[in-house]
Amino acid sequence: MIKLDDQDKFYRILCLDGGGIRGVFPAAFLARLEEHLEHPIGRYFDLIAGTSTGGIIAVGLGLGLSANEILKLYEERGPAIFDQQHGIIRNWLRQRWRSARHWVGSKYEATELRAALDGILGERRLGESATRLLIPAWHPILERVYIYKTAHHPRLETDFGQLAVDAAMATAAAPTFLPAHNTSDQVELIDGGVWANNPIGAAVVEAVGTLGWPAKSLKVLSIGTIEEVNAPPRWTGKLPMAAHVTRLFMAGQSHSALGAAKILTGDGHGHQAIWRVDQIAPSGRYTLDNAGRIAEMKNRAVVEAREKLPELRRHFFDKPADTFIPYHPL
């Protein structure tokens, strides 16, 4: 039942797409917005959902990191995570070798990513988050959805005690790019992007179905990681389609999730519930692992934030969200 004093209340949700090193775009976008806010940007949301690289950002924001601290992780550690810190010639040679290795195994090891995340998350637990979190992953053995959640409902009794770094590593373990992540409990998980690269659908369902928030009271800020535009190949066999399959699946899932979220929230036809922030670029301009374009992606995000700040301030940043009190505290 909705309380009378809640009828005019809005619940603010932040949703962050997956996209590898392209996480620079949402991190830089949020960091520039944050420069004009009184508090760290994560404090203005009632629920934060993030998948893959977006999951890393979501976990960091929930644990109180500033968006700028997370952006620095991409800028300072991104080249090493994707083995591109050796200089132009060595980088080119090593990427050719890794591209060949990519056909038969994971393109990268996870050691650099783990070291980077350990550096900012340490031994902290998911239950230390000051904001409700939803972090999609996938259990490849059972072929089953696996979602890390804070204890924002009485039945969510386990995840809050898990290491935050496990949630971040699991959601970011992109198949073929990184090996599956084995958690501290020896659970093997991979990137939630295989089913929810854009987590907006899962987030809105969580808000309405689990948290019981009225659909009409939701305001959702959904941030992408620069959408690629490219015509599909004329030849549709396995070989010519191989390079396009990932992009096609990611784009299809994202548009499907956005459509479902719009229907659930009533967005459109005079009512706005969803603010989608993304940009378009030619296919191949910003790959999942090209750390050489970090500065360019940051440049794009800064300009986007400058344009979007006035409107987003009115809808999302007038005051911090109410304090989140979990049902099962650490």
ABEGO torsion letter per residue (X at the ends): XBBAAAAABBBBBBBBBBGEAAAAAAAAAAAAAAAABABBAAAABABBBBBEAAAAAAAAAAAGBBAAAAAAAAAAAAAAAAGAAAEAAAAAAAAAAAAAAAAABBABBAAAAAAAAAAAAEABBAAABABBBBBBBBBAAAGBBBBBBBBABAABAAAAABBAAAAAAAAABBBGABBBBBBAAGBBBBBAAAABABAAAAAAAAAAAAAGBBAAABBBBBBBAEBBBBBBBABABAAAAAAAAAAAAAAAAAAAAAAAAAAAAGBEGGBBABBBBBBBBBBGABBAABAAAAAAAAAAAAAAAAAAAAAAAAAAAABBBBBBBBABBX
